């Protein structure tokens, strides 16, 4: 039985993702090679790029960019995730990578240190995503690219609220998933141009999701009930559908890419 032992959101993220380090890295939607190729292509990664992967988790995105770029660095606040990233990189023989345990506010890097700065499926864990995107812009060189891939919930307020409730019950470190319009607005607030947007999604199923997360006692059944209630009305905007005894759905998401202003 999972019982939280921390008070701050940062510590809750570390606690949750210490538990999730291995199961998260093995999640089909996270490991999906085609989804990683789409992200790298949308970012316009080049052989001369130096890449920073913000909140890199088990390093799968960092490794995907390292296969194209000159060098890729992953930073994450959870030491267990960095240890997992080091293991996966070694298993794949990827050597042009560096790993660092560190926070996102502030990022532990100097101004304009990277030509491409990316974050995938982490923004919904940030209590202050505006500040994180400003930090990503700060460490990105003029004329570089800032890339955010994250959940993009329905613009319907009721569906968005139900989705965020479900996500918080499944993973207590969830903060809030934004709508696509809110994600785009982050770029404007950070002084970046309107981003190019590539819609995407993460197929999943309820029991698979719950097997990789650590909800509080009783909350897994609340998640199941929310999905059961959503089947007829798509009450979370995730296209929930039943296949036998399994409820499948797709996390709505988007890839947003903007080029930093030239010096």
C-alpha positions in Angstrom: 0.0 0.0 0.0 1.4 3.4 -1.0 1.3 6.1 1.7 2.9 9.4 0.9 5.6 10.7 3.4 6.3 14.2 2.0 4.7 17.6 2.1 6.1 19.6 -0.8 5.1 19.0 -4.4 8.8 18.7 -5.4 9.3 16.0 -2.9 6.1 14.2 -3.9 7.4 14.2 -7.5 10.7 12.6 -6.3 8.9 10.1 -4.2 6.4 9.1 -7.0 9.1 8.8 -9.7 11.5 6.9 -7.5 8.7 4.3 -7.3 7.9 4.7 -11.0 11.4 4.7 -12.4 11.4 1.1 -13.9 7.6 0.8 -14.7 7.5 4.2 -16.3 10.5 3.5 -18.5 8.8 0.2 -19.7 5.4 1.8 -20.4 4.6 1.1 -24.1 3.5 4.7 -24.8 6.7 6.1 -23.4 9.0 3.6 -25.1 7.3 3.8 -28.5 10.0 4.2 -31.1 7.8 5.8 -33.7 6.5 8.4 -31.2 10.1 9.2 -30.4 11.0 9.5 -34.1 8.0 11.9 -34.6 9.2 14.1 -31.7 12.8 14.3 -33.0 11.6 15.1 -36.5 9.2 17.7 -35.3 12.0 19.4 -33.3 14.1 19.6 -36.4 17.1 18.0 -34.7 20.4 18.2 -36.6 23.8 16.6 -36.3 25.4 19.7 -34.9 22.8 20.2 -32.1 23.5 20.2 -28.4 20.3 19.1 -26.7 18.9 19.5 -23.2 16.1 17.2 -22.1 14.3 18.8 -19.2 12.8 16.5 -16.6 14.2 13.6 -18.7 12.9 10.8 -16.6 14.5 7.5 -17.7 16.3 9.2 -20.6 14.4 7.7 -23.6 13.9 11.2 -25.2 17.5 12.1 -24.4 18.8 8.9 -26.1 16.5 9.5 -29.1 18.0 12.9 -29.7 21.5 11.7 -29.0 21.2 9.3 -32.0 20.8 12.4 -34.3 22.6 15.2 -32.4 26.2 15.9 -31.5 25.4 15.6 -27.8 22.4 15.4 -25.5 22.1 16.1 -21.8 19.3 14.9 -19.5 18.4 16.6 -16.3 15.9 15.3 -13.7 15.1 16.0 -10.1 14.7 12.3 -9.2 18.0 10.4 -8.7 16.4 7.1 -9.4 15.3 8.3 -12.8 18.9 9.4 -13.7 20.2 6.0 -12.6 17.6 4.4 -14.8 18.6 6.7 -17.7 22.3 5.7 -17.3 21.4 2.0 -17.4 19.3 2.4 -20.5 21.9 4.4 -22.4 24.5 1.8 -21.5 22.2 -1.0 -22.7 21.8 0.8 -26.1 25.5 1.7 -26.4 24.7 5.5 -26.5 27.7 7.4 -25.3 27.2 11.0 -26.5 25.0 11.8 -23.5 25.4 13.4 -20.1 23.1 13.1 -17.0 22.5 15.5 -14.2 20.4 15.4 -11.1 18.9 18.9 -10.9 15.7 21.0 -10.6 13.9 22.8 -13.3 13.7 26.1 -11.3 16.2 27.2 -12.0 17.8 24.9 -14.5 21.4 24.3 -13.5 23.0 25.5 -16.8 24.2 28.9 -18.1 22.4 31.1 -20.5 22.3 30.0 -24.2 24.1 26.7 -23.4 22.1 24.5 -25.8 20.8 24.7 -29.4 17.7 22.6 -28.7 15.8 22.4 -25.4 13.0 19.8 -25.1 10.6 18.5 -22.4 8.3 15.5 -23.0 5.3 14.6 -20.7 6.5 16.6 -17.8 4.7 19.9 -17.9 1.6 18.5 -16.3 3.7 17.9 -13.2 4.9 21.5 -12.9 3.0 23.8 -10.6 4.5 26.8 -12.5 4.8 25.8 -16.2 5.3 29.4 -17.3 8.5 29.7 -15.2 9.8 26.4 -16.5 9.3 27.4 -20.1 11.1 30.7 -19.4 14.0 28.7 -18.0 14.0 26.6 -21.1 14.2 29.7 -23.3 17.0 31.1 -21.1 19.3 28.1 -21.6 18.5 27.9 -25.4 20.8 29.8 -27.7 19.5 32.5 -30.0 18.0 30.9 -33.1 17.7 27.6 -31.3 14.5 25.6 -30.7 12.3 25.1 -27.6 10.1 22.0 -27.7 7.3 21.0 -25.4 5.4 17.7 -25.8 2.7 17.3 -23.2 -0.8 16.3 -22.5 -3.4 18.7 -24.1 -6.7 18.3 -22.5 -10.2 19.0 -23.9 -11.1 22.7 -24.0 -14.4 21.6 -22.5 -14.0 22.7 -18.8 -16.0 19.8 -17.4 -14.0 17.2 -19.4 -10.7 18.9 -18.5 -11.7 18.9 -14.8 -12.6 15.3 -14.9 -9.4 14.3 -16.7 -7.3 16.2 -14.2 -9.1 14.6 -11.3 -8.5 11.2 -12.8 -4.8 12.0 -13.4 -4.3 13.3 -9.9 -5.9 10.2 -8.4 -3.8 7.9 -10.5 -0.6 9.8 -9.8 -0.6 12.2 -6.8 2.4 14.1 -8.3 0.2 15.3 -11.2 -0.4 19.1 -11.1 -2.6 20.1 -14.0 -2.7 19.2 -17.7 -3.3 22.3 -19.9 -5.5 22.8 -23.0 -3.7 23.3 -26.3 -4.6 27.0 -26.1 -3.0 27.3 -22.7 0.1 25.5 -23.9 0.4 27.9 -26.8 -0.1 30.9 -24.5 2.9 29.7 -22.4 5.1 30.4 -25.4 3.9 33.9 -25.8 4.4 34.6 -22.1 8.0 33.3 -22.4 8.7 35.7 -25.3 8.7 33.0 -27.9 6.8 33.1 -31.3 3.7 31.0 -31.8 4.8 27.4 -31.9 4.3 24.9 -34.7 1.9 22.3 -33.3 1.8 18.6 -34.1 -1.1 16.7 -32.5 -0.2 13.4 -31.0 -1.5 11.0 -28.3 -0.5 8.2 -26.0 -2.6 5.0 -26.2 -3.1 3.3 -22.9 -5.5 1.2 -20.9 -6.8 1.7 -17.4 -5.3 -1.3 -15.7 -2.0 -0.9 -17.5 -1.9 2.8 -16.3 -2.7 1.8 -12.7 -0.1 -1.0 -12.7 2.6 1.6 -13.4 1.4 4.3 -10.9 1.1 4.5 -7.2 -2.3 5.9 -6.3 -3.4 6.4 -2.7 -5.4 3.6 -1.1 -8.9 3.5 -2.7 -8.1 5.9 -5.5 -7.5 3.2 -8.1 -11.1 2.2 -7.7 -12.2 5.9 -8.1 -10.2 6.0 -11.3 -12.0 2.9 -12.6 -15.3 4.4 -11.8 -14.5 7.7 -13.6 -13.6 5.7 -16.7 -16.7 3.6 -16.4 -18.8 6.8 -16.2 -17.0 8.3 -19.1 -17.6 5.4 -21.5 -21.0 6.6 -22.8 -20.3 10.3 -23.0 -16.5 10.5 -23.4 -16.6 12.5 -20.3 -12.8 13.0 -20.1 -12.2 13.7 -23.8 -9.9 10.6 -24.1 -12.0 8.4 -26.4 -12.5 5.8 -23.7 -13.9 2.5 -25.1 -14.3 -1.0 -23.8 -12.5 -4.0 -25.3 -13.8 -7.1 -23.5 -12.9 -6.4 -19.8 -10.4 -3.7 -20.7 -11.1 0.0 -21.0 -8.7 1.6 -23.5 -8.2 5.3 -24.1 -5.7 7.8 -25.6 -4.1 10.6 -23.7 -4.5 13.6 -25.9 -1.2 15.4 -26.4 0.7 17.8 -28.7 4.2 18.7 -29.7 4.9 22.4 -29.8 8.1 23.8 -31.4 9.3 27.4 -31.4 12.5 29.0 -32.5 14.2 31.5 -30.1 14.7 35.0 -31.5 18.0 35.5 -33.2 20.6 37.7 -31.3 
